[in-house]
Amino acid sequence: GMVRVPPEILRKRTELTRAEVDVWHMHPIWGVDLLADVEFPWDLKPIIRWHHERRDGTGYPDGLAGDGIPLLARVCQVVDVFDALTNDRPYRKALPLEEALAVQREETLRGWWDNAVFEAFVTMIRAD
């Protein structure tokens, strides 16, 4: 779905406006739409649609909460945020590993991510 987000939003170096955030929040829905006619051996659409939901219900696009978010979408949440934090973005440089994990741990404590999924991810990252 990110392919439908205008480049000027993707490359913006300053804070997005409310209207730009609203466009950005459409990318999970657009991702599902783009794959509507593609057959996969498993159902990826729930993962794509709900990878920005939060355990506390403040995510998007549907405001799902807790176990209402499919497990694989919860896994993708943690991985997607880690990827965003540890790679350069137009608005900031990549964070080092431990700093990125500290940010995610804080977000987990706020109720955004599944704690068990996050801890499993940390164990996996540190196993390498």
Accessible surface in RSA format (square Angstrom, percent):
REM  Atomic radii and reference values for relative SASA: ProtOr
REM  Chains: A
REM  Algorithm: Lee & Richards
REM  Probe-radius: 1.40
REM  Slices: 20
REM RES _ NUM      All-atoms   Total-Side   Main-Chain    Non-polar    All polar
REM                ABS   REL    ABS   REL    ABS   REL    ABS   REL    ABS   REL
RES GLY A   1    25.59  31.6   0.00   N/A  25.59  31.6   0.00   0.0  25.59  57.3
RES MET A   2    68.38  35.4  66.63  44.1   1.74   4.2  66.08  56.2   2.30   3.0
RES VAL A   3   126.88  83.5  91.56  82.9  35.31  85.1 100.16  87.0  26.72  72.5
RES ARG A   4   118.22  49.6  97.86  49.9  20.36  48.5  28.44  38.9  89.78  54.4
RES VAL A   5     2.77   1.8   0.00   0.0   2.77   6.7   0.00   0.0   2.77   7.5
RES PRO A   6    42.18  30.7  36.67  33.4   5.51  20.0  42.18  34.8   0.00   0.0
RES PRO A   7    70.22  51.2  69.86  63.7   0.36   1.3  70.22  58.0   0.00   0.0
RES GLU A   8   117.32  67.4 106.35  80.5  10.97  26.1  61.64 119.2  55.68  45.5
RES ILE A   9    13.98   8.0   9.20   6.9   4.78  11.5   9.20   6.6   4.78  13.0
RES LEU A  10    62.85  35.0  48.91  35.0  13.94  35.0  48.99  34.4  13.86  37.3
RES ARG A  11   159.85  67.1 152.19  77.6   7.66  18.2  65.14  89.0  94.71  57.4
RES LYS A  12    52.70  25.7  41.97  25.8  10.73  25.5  37.23  33.5  15.47  16.5
RES ARG A  13   182.34  76.6 163.40  83.3  18.94  45.1  55.08  75.3 127.26  77.1
RES THR A  14    96.10  68.3  83.81  85.0  12.28  29.3  79.94 107.4  16.16  24.4
RES GLU A  15   160.15  91.9 134.46 101.7  25.68  61.2  59.39 114.9 100.75  82.3
RES LEU A  16    46.49  25.9  34.03  24.3  12.46  31.3  34.14  24.0  12.34  33.2
RES THR A  17    72.69  51.7  64.31  65.2   8.38  20.0  69.33  93.1   3.36   5.1
RES ARG A  18   157.52  66.1 146.04  74.4  11.48  27.3  85.98 117.5  71.54  43.4
RES ALA A  19    69.05  63.5  61.84  95.4   7.21  16.4  65.95  92.9   3.09   8.2
RES GLU A  20    36.99  21.2  36.28  27.4   0.71   1.7  12.92  25.0  24.07  19.7
RES VAL A  21    33.53  22.1  33.48  30.3   0.05   0.1  33.53  29.1   0.00   0.0
RES ASP A  22    71.26  49.9  65.13  64.8   6.13  14.5  28.21  66.4  43.05  42.9
RES VAL A  23    49.09  32.3  47.62  43.1   1.46   3.5  49.09  42.6   0.00   0.0
RES TRP A  24    69.76  28.0  69.76  33.8   0.00   0.0  59.42  31.7  10.34  16.8
RES HIS A  25    53.63  29.3  52.26  36.3   1.37   3.5  30.68  31.6  22.96  26.7
RES MET A  26    69.48  36.0  69.48  46.0   0.00   0.0  42.31  36.0  27.17  36.0
RES HIS A  27    10.29   5.6   9.80   6.8   0.49   1.2   6.06   6.2   4.23   4.9
RES PRO A  28     0.41   0.3   0.00   0.0   0.41   1.5   0.41   0.3   0.00   0.0
RES ILE A  29    40.03  22.8  40.03  29.8   0.00   0.0  40.03  28.8   0.00   0.0
RES TRP A  30    33.87  13.6  33.87  16.4   0.00   0.0  26.35  14.0   7.53  12.2
RES GLY A  31     3.61   4.5   0.00   N/A   3.61   4.5   3.50   9.6   0.11   0.2
RES VAL A  32    26.23  17.3  26.23  23.8   0.00   0.0  26.23  22.8   0.00   0.0
RES ASP A  33    80.17  56.2  64.91  64.6  15.26  36.1  20.33  47.8  59.84  59.7
RES LEU A  34    90.02  50.1  64.38  46.1  25.64  64.5  68.07  47.8  21.95  59.1
RES LEU A  35    46.99  26.2  46.99  33.6   0.00   0.0  46.99  33.0   0.00   0.0
RES ALA A  36    59.13  54.4  39.64  61.2  19.49  44.3  41.34  58.2  17.79  47.1
RES ASP A  37   138.03  96.7 110.27 109.8  27.76  65.6  38.36  90.3  99.67  99.4
RES VAL A  38    63.97  42.1  58.53  53.0   5.44  13.1  62.09  54.0   1.88   5.1
RES GLU A  39   161.87  92.9 136.61 103.4  25.26  60.1  63.11 122.1  98.76  80.6
RES PHE A  40    72.06  36.1  46.91  29.1  25.15  65.5  49.19  29.8  22.88  65.5
RES PRO A  41   117.13  85.4  71.67  65.3  45.45 165.2  85.46  70.6  31.67 196.8
RES TRP A  42   152.86  61.3 140.56  68.0  12.30  28.9 143.26  76.4   9.60  15.6
RES ASP A  43    96.14  67.3  73.78  73.4  22.36  52.9  40.55  95.4  55.59  55.4
RES LEU A  44    40.73  22.7  40.24  28.8   0.49   1.2  40.24  28.3   0.49   1.3
RES LYS A  45    59.57  29.1  59.01  36.2   0.56   1.3  30.26  27.2  29.31  31.2
RES PRO A  46    36.33  26.5  33.68  30.7   2.65   9.6  35.99  29.7   0.34   2.1
RES ILE A  47    24.07  13.7  24.07  17.9   0.00   0.0  24.07  17.3   0.00   0.0
RES ILE A  48    39.00  22.2  36.62  27.3   2.38   5.7  39.00  28.1   0.00   0.0
RES ARG A  49    66.47  27.9  66.47  33.9   0.00   0.0  15.39  21.0  51.08  31.0
RES TRP A  50    59.78  24.0  59.78  28.9   0.00   0.0  59.78  31.9   0.00   0.0
RES HIS A  51    28.40  15.5  26.79  18.6   1.62   4.1  16.80  17.3  11.61  13.5
RES HIS A  52    36.74  20.1  32.31  22.5   4.43  11.3  18.26  18.8  18.48  21.5
RES GLU A  53     0.00   0.0   0.00   0.0   0.00   0.0   0.00   0.0   0.00   0.0
RES ARG A  54    64.43  27.1  64.43  32.8   0.00   0.0   1.27   1.7  63.16  38.3
RES ARG A  55    70.68  29.7  61.98  31.6   8.70  20.7   8.96  12.2  61.72  37.4
RES ASP A  56    67.83  47.5  33.22  33.1  34.61  81.8  33.21  78.2  34.62  34.5
RES GLY A  57    23.89  29.5   0.00   N/A  23.89  29.5   7.58  20.8  16.32  36.5
RES THR A  58    87.36  62.1  58.05  58.9  29.31  69.8  65.16  87.5  22.20  33.6
RES GLY A  59    13.06  16.1   0.00   N/A  13.06  16.1   1.64   4.5  11.42  25.6
RES TYR A  60    37.63  17.6  36.93  21.0   0.70   1.8  34.06  25.6   3.57   4.4
RES PRO A  61    35.93  26.2   3.88   3.5  32.05 116.5   7.27   6.0  28.66 178.1
RES ASP A  62    64.76  45.4  32.93  32.8  31.82  75.3  21.30  50.1  43.45  43.3
RES GLY A  63    37.40  46.1   0.00   N/A  37.40  46.1  15.35  42.1  22.05  49.4
RES LEU A  64    45.54  25.4  42.23  30.2   3.31   8.3  45.54  32.0   0.00   0.0
RES ALA A  65    49.85  45.8  37.31  57.6  12.54  28.5  37.45  52.7  12.40  32.9
RES GLY A  66    17.12  21.1   0.00   N/A  17.12  21.1  17.08  46.9   0.04   0.1
RES ASP A  67   114.21  80.0  88.38  88.0  25.83  61.1  34.70  81.7  79.51  79.3
RES GLY A  68    50.61  62.4   0.00   N/A  50.61  62.4  32.10  88.1  18.51  41.5
RES ILE A  69     0.00   0.0   0.00   0.0   0.00   0.0   0.00   0.0   0.00   0.0
RES PRO A  70    43.30  31.6  32.70  29.8  10.60  38.5  43.15  35.6   0.15   0.9
RES LEU A  71    99.72  55.5  93.90  67.2   5.82  14.6  93.90  65.9   5.82  15.7
RES LEU A  72   103.00  57.4 101.60  72.7   1.40   3.5 101.60  71.4   1.40   3.8
RES ALA A  73     0.00   0.0   0.00   0.0   0.00   0.0   0.00   0.0   0.00   0.0
RES ARG A  74    26.84  11.3  26.84  13.7   0.00   0.0   0.00   0.0  26.84  16.3
RES VAL A  75    56.24  37.0  56.16  50.8   0.08   0.2  56.16  48.8   0.08   0.2
RES CYS A  76    45.15  34.1  43.76  48.8   1.39   3.3   8.06  20.4  37.08  40.0
RES GLN A  77     0.79   0.4   0.03   0.0   0.76   1.8   0.79   1.7   0.00   0.0
RES VAL A  78     0.39   0.3   0.39   0.4   0.00   0.0   0.39   0.3   0.00   0.0
RES VAL A  79    68.81  45.3  68.69  62.2   0.12   0.3  68.69  59.7   0.12   0.3
RES ASP A  80    51.82  36.3  47.77  47.5   4.05   9.6  10.19  24.0  41.64  41.5
RES VAL A  81    25.03  16.5  24.00  21.7   1.03   2.5  25.03  21.7   0.00   0.0
RES PHE A  82    31.16  15.6  31.16  19.3   0.00   0.0  31.16  18.9   0.00   0.0
RES ASP A  83    66.41  46.5  64.67  64.4   1.74   4.1  16.78  39.5  49.63  49.5
RES ALA A  84    26.46  24.3  26.46  40.8   0.00   0.0  26.46  37.3   0.00   0.0
RES LEU A  85    21.87  12.2  21.87  15.6   0.00   0.0  21.87  15.4   0.00   0.0
RES THR A  86    35.89  25.5  19.65  19.9  16.24  38.7  13.95  18.7  21.95  33.2
RES ASN A  87    62.83  43.3  60.89  58.8   1.93   4.7  13.41  32.3  49.42  47.8
RES ASP A  88    85.68  60.0  65.73  65.4  19.94  47.2  27.04  63.6  58.64  58.5
RES ARG A  89    78.28  32.9  65.17  33.2  13.12  31.2  15.77  21.6  62.51  37.9
RES PRO A  90    45.11  32.9  29.42  26.8  15.68  57.0  37.97  31.3   7.14  44.4
RES TYR A  91   125.42  58.6  96.44  54.9  28.99  75.4  73.60  55.3  51.83  63.9
RES ARG A  92    64.23  27.0  50.60  25.8  13.64  32.5  53.72  73.4  10.51   6.4
RES LYS A  93   155.49  75.9 149.00  91.4   6.49  15.4 103.13  92.8  52.36  55.8
RES ALA A  94    39.35  36.2  21.44  33.1  17.90  40.7  21.44  30.2  17.90  47.4
RES LEU A  95    37.19  20.7  31.42  22.5   5.77  14.5  32.06  22.5   5.13  13.8
RES PRO A  96    86.37  62.9  72.90  66.5  13.47  49.0  85.68  70.7   0.69   4.3
RES LEU A  97    74.09  41.3  66.38  47.5   7.71  19.4  66.51  46.7   7.58  20.4
RES GLU A  98    94.94  54.5  89.50  67.7   5.44  12.9  64.71 125.2  30.23  24.7
RES GLU A  99    88.12  50.6  81.21  61.4   6.91  16.5  31.48  60.9  56.63  46.2
RES ALA A 100     0.00   0.0   0.00   0.0   0.00   0.0   0.00   0.0   0.00   0.0
RES LEU A 101     3.92   2.2   3.63   2.6   0.28   0.7   3.90   2.7   0.01   0.0
RES ALA A 102    60.73  55.8  48.37  74.6  12.36  28.1  55.41  78.0   5.32  14.1
RES VAL A 103    49.33  32.5  46.80  42.4   2.53   6.1  49.22  42.8   0.11   0.3
RES GLN A 104     0.00   0.0   0.00   0.0   0.00   0.0   0.00   0.0   0.00   0.0
RES ARG A 105    88.32  37.1  88.32  45.0   0.00   0.0  42.79  58.5  45.53  27.6
RES GLU A 106    95.06  54.6  92.68  70.1   2.38   5.7  29.12  56.3  65.94  53.8
RES GLU A 107    23.88  13.7  23.88  18.1   0.00   0.0   1.23   2.4  22.65  18.5
RES THR A 108    11.25   8.0   3.46   3.5   7.79  18.6   3.46   4.6   7.79  11.8
RES LEU A 109   146.36  81.5 113.06  80.9  33.30  83.7 116.62  81.9  29.74  80.0
RES ARG A 110   121.62  51.1  93.43  47.6  28.19  67.1  49.02  67.0  72.60  44.0
RES GLY A 111    25.95  32.0   0.00   N/A  25.95  32.0  25.74  70.6   0.21   0.5
RES TRP A 112    47.57  19.1  47.57  23.0   0.00   0.0  39.57  21.1   8.00  13.0
RES TRP A 113    16.63   6.7  13.61   6.6   3.03   7.1  13.61   7.3   3.03   4.9
RES ASP A 114    13.43   9.4  13.43  13.4   0.00   0.0   0.55   1.3  12.88  12.8
RES ASN A 115    85.50  59.0  81.30  78.6   4.20  10.1  28.68  69.0  56.82  54.9
RES ALA A 116    73.92  68.0  61.22  94.5  12.70  28.9  67.22  94.7   6.70  17.8
RES VAL A 117    16.56  10.9  12.75  11.5   3.82   9.2  15.72  13.7   0.85   2.3
RES PHE A 118     0.03   0.0   0.03   0.0   0.00   0.0   0.03   0.0   0.00   0.0
RES GLU A 119    60.78  34.9  59.84  45.3   0.93   2.2  35.55  68.8  25.23  20.6
RES ALA A 120    63.79  58.7  50.50  77.9  13.29  30.2  58.05  81.8   5.74  15.2
RES PHE A 121    17.55   8.8  12.01   7.4   5.54  14.4  16.76  10.2   0.79   2.3
RES VAL A 122     8.42   5.5   8.42   7.6   0.00   0.0   8.42   7.3   0.00   0.0
RES THR A 123    95.25  67.7  88.54  89.8   6.72  16.0  67.05  90.1  28.21  42.6
RES MET A 124   105.13  54.4 100.03  66.2   5.11  12.2  64.00  54.4  41.13  54.5
RES ILE A 125    35.24  20.1  26.54  19.8   8.70  21.0  26.76  19.3   8.48  23.0
RES ARG A 126   126.95  53.3  95.86  48.9  31.10  74.0  56.23  76.8  70.73  42.9
RES ALA A 127    83.89  77.1  42.24  65.2  41.65  94.7  53.32  75.1  30.56  81.0
RES ASP A 128   161.70 113.3  99.27  98.8  62.42 147.6  57.25 134.7 104.44 104.2
END  Absolute sums over single chains surface
CHAIN  1 A     7771.9       6452.1       1319.8       4769.0       3003.0
END  Absolute sums over all chains
TOTAL          7771.9       6452.1       1319.8       4769.0       3003.0
